[in-house]
Amino acid sequence: MSHQNGLMLETAPPVGYAACCGAIRDMDQRDTVGRIKTPTLIIYGAQDPVTPPGDAEFLNERIHGSVKVELNAAHLSNVKQPDAFTEAVS
């Protein structure tokens, strides 16, 4: 994690951070992802406990024409595998 990202987390009000985490946890977009019509790249980490590979498969099955790329990483694949992440996006 970069120093700037770490600083943002360290200085975020705990109540606000917890509320954001709760909103993300409670959000359910499963019924709407099938309406996505733009080209979609699904990058996921093979060892991600937060959004496991099965979630990527779920999205890929519902977003017509989407492409999956698995990286050998956990949740922050762009941090743990920056070169592979950049290559996938490029």
C-alpha positions in Angstrom: 0.0 0.0 0.0 1.3 3.4 -0.9 2.1 5.9 1.8 -0.7 8.2 0.6 -3.3 5.3 0.7 -2.1 4.4 4.2 -2.4 8.0 5.3 -6.0 8.2 4.0 -7.0 5.1 5.9 -5.2 6.3 9.1 -6.9 9.7 9.0 -10.4 8.6 8.0 -12.9 9.0 10.9 -13.5 5.4 12.2 -17.3 5.9 12.2 -17.3 7.1 8.6 -15.1 4.3 7.4 -17.2 1.7 9.2 -20.4 3.2 7.6 -18.8 3.0 4.1 -17.8 -0.7 4.8 -21.4 -1.4 5.9 -22.9 0.3 2.8 -20.7 -1.8 0.6 -21.5 -5.0 2.5 -25.2 -4.4 2.3 -25.3 -3.3 -1.4 -26.8 -6.0 -3.7 -26.4 -5.4 -7.4 -26.8 -9.0 -8.5 -30.1 -8.4 -10.3 -28.8 -5.4 -12.2 -25.4 -6.5 -13.6 -27.0 -8.2 -16.5 -28.0 -4.8 -17.8 -24.4 -3.8 -18.4 -23.9 -3.5 -22.2 -20.4 -2.0 -22.4 -17.2 -4.0 -22.8 -16.3 -5.2 -19.3 -13.0 -6.6 -17.9 -13.3 -8.6 -14.7 -10.0 -8.7 -12.9 -10.0 -10.8 -9.8 -7.5 -12.3 -7.4 -7.3 -16.1 -7.1 -6.8 -15.8 -3.3 -9.3 -13.1 -2.7 -11.4 -13.8 0.5 -13.4 -10.7 0.1 -14.6 -11.2 -3.5 -13.7 -14.8 -4.3 -13.2 -16.1 -7.8 -16.8 -17.4 -7.7 -18.0 -13.8 -7.7 -16.0 -13.1 -10.9 -17.6 -16.2 -12.5 -21.0 -14.9 -11.5 -20.4 -11.5 -13.2 -18.9 -13.2 -16.2 -22.0 -15.3 -16.7 -24.3 -12.3 -16.5 -22.4 -9.6 -18.4 -22.6 -10.5 -22.0 -19.2 -10.5 -23.7 -17.2 -9.8 -20.5 -13.7 -11.1 -20.1 -12.2 -12.5 -16.9 -8.5 -12.2 -15.9 -7.3 -14.0 -12.8 -4.3 -12.7 -11.0 -2.2 -14.5 -8.4 -3.2 -12.1 -5.6 -5.8 -11.4 -3.0 -8.2 -8.4 -2.9 -5.8 -5.7 -3.9 -4.4 -7.3 -7.1 -3.4 -3.9 -8.5 -1.1 -3.5 -5.5 0.2 -7.1 -5.1 0.5 -7.7 -8.9 0.9 -4.3 -10.4 2.6 -5.4 -13.6 0.1 -8.1 -14.4 -2.8 -5.8 -13.5 -1.5 -3.1 -15.8 -1.0 -5.6 -18.6 -4.5 -6.9 -18.2 -6.0 -3.4 -18.3 -3.8 -2.4 -21.3 
